[in-house]
């Protein structure tokens, strides 16, 4: 989802514009409200045809501007990688959870995977906040980590009923929710 945002740093929302001078890394209600407004706008957009065009035509970021109904939003503040993450860690249920806790990095196929959050009551429950799984390799990564490390992933998706990007050309595209159920994962919005 981050790829849709402008790389122009002048459009980036600065935490100091929305929170007290001692800006916390999470739990800022003003920033949460800003993120919530953007998420509401993003959730009304029909992402399936947009993603299909982007995938099948290998659209570059400049071509995305011409897609009917697409609106660019200011870039989310750091450290978050999306407005969905910004909201979840500032105004939703995960605001008391650590963001990307380093002590819970796991090894996967010669590299590491950093979860967005880990349940403090059960460190086998990992949370991933995202708009969409980008490719089959990403899906396989979560399956392998769950199997190898005995982790349960809870995916926090931006919207319902989005198809897996790599399944668009299939006769029967699969939705993220169906993929989660088939792989033993949980999901919420």
N, C-alpha and C positions, 0 to 999 in steps of 0.2 A: 504494500500500500504506500510506502514511503516514496516510491519512485514517481508517484503522481504529483508530488509537491515540487514547487519551484526551488531550484538550488540557489536562487538569489537570496543572499543573507539579509538584505534589507527588508524582505518580507517575513523573516523569521519572527515569531512572537517571542519577545524577551520576557523572562520571568519577572524582572524588576518592574515591568509595565503592569503586572497583575497581582503581585504579592508584596508583602512588607519587605523592607530592605534586607532583612535576614531571611532570604528565600529558602524555605525548606526543600529538600529533595522530593518530598511527597507531602500530601495532606493539605495543600493550599486550596481553600474553597473557591477563591476567585478564579484561579486557573482551572479548577474543576468545572466551573460554570461555563467558562470560555470553551473548554474542550467538549462539554456536553452539547453546546449549541452547534459546534462544527460537526459532531457525530450525528446529530439529528439531521442536519442537511445532507451529510454523506449517506445516511441510511435511506433517504428518499430517492436516491439515484439508483437506476437499474444497472447494476455492475455486470450482469451476465453478458449482454451484447457488447458492452465496452471492453470487457476482458477478452471476449471472443475476437473482436476486431484487432485488438492489440496483439493477441497471440498469433492469429492466422496471417496478419499482414506485417508482422514484425515492426509494428509502428514505433517510431521514435517519439521522444517526449514532445517534440515540436508538433507532431501530427496529432497528439492527444488533444490539443487545444481546439481542433476543428470538430471533435466529436460532439454531437448534439446533446446539450444538457449538462455537459461536464463543466465543473467549476473548480478552479484551483483555489486552494486554501493557503493561508500563511503556514509556513513551516512550524512544526511543533517545537517547543523548547527542549533543550537538552536536559537531562540525559535520555529522555524517551525517544523512541524511534517512530512513533505514530501518535495521532491524536487519541486513538483507542487506548494506548498505554498511558498517555497523559491523564485521561479521565479515570481509568481504573486505579491508578496509584494516587490520585488526588481527591477523588470524590466517590469512589465506588468501594466495593467490599474488600479490595486488596490494599487499601490505603495504609494499613498497619503492617503490611508484609514488606520485607526487604526487596528492593529492585535488583535483579540479576546478582544474587548472592554468590560471591566467588567460591565460597567453600563447597558449593554444590555443583561445580563444573563436572561433567562426566566425559570420559573418553569414548569416542566413536570413530571407528574406521581410520585410525591414525590421526584424528583431530579431536577437538573438544566441542562440547555443546554447552551453552550457557542458557539456562532456563530463565524466563522473565521473573518468576517468583516460585517459592517453595513454601508449602504449608508448614507453619511453625509447629503444629501439633503432630505432623507426620511427614518426615522429610522424604518419603517415597512419592509424594504427590507434587508434581510439577505443573505450573501454570504457564501456558503460552498464549500471549495476547496477539491477535493477528487479524488481518482482513481476509487473507486467503493463503492457502498452501500454493507455492509458486510452481513447483514441479514434482515429478514422481520421486526424485532423489530426496527431496525434503520430507515427503511422506514416509519413505523407507527409513530415513534417519530416525524419526520418532518411533517407528515400529521396532527397529533394532535396539534403540536405547531402552525402550520399555521392556523388551525381552531380556537383553543382556544385563541390565542393571535393576530389574524388577521395579520399574517406575510406572506410575499411573499419570498420564497426561490429561489435564483439563484444558481444553482449548476455549479461549474467550474470543469469539468471532464478532466482527463488526455488524454483520447483517445475516439474516436467515436466507436459506435457499440459493446460495451461490454455488455454482458448479466448480468442481476441481478444474484448474486451468488446463492440465494435461489431458483431460477427458473431453474437451470440446469437440474434437473431430470424431469421437466415438459415436456409434449408433445410439447408445444409451448413456448419456453423460451422468456422472455421479455427483451428488451434492456433498458438501463438506460433512453435513450431519450423518449421511449414510456411510461415508468413509470412516468417521469416528466410531460409529456403532460396529461396523465390520471389523475394526481393529482393536476393539475393546477400550476405546477412549471415551471420555466424557466431554461434553461441550455445553457452553452457555453463551449468551449474547450480552 
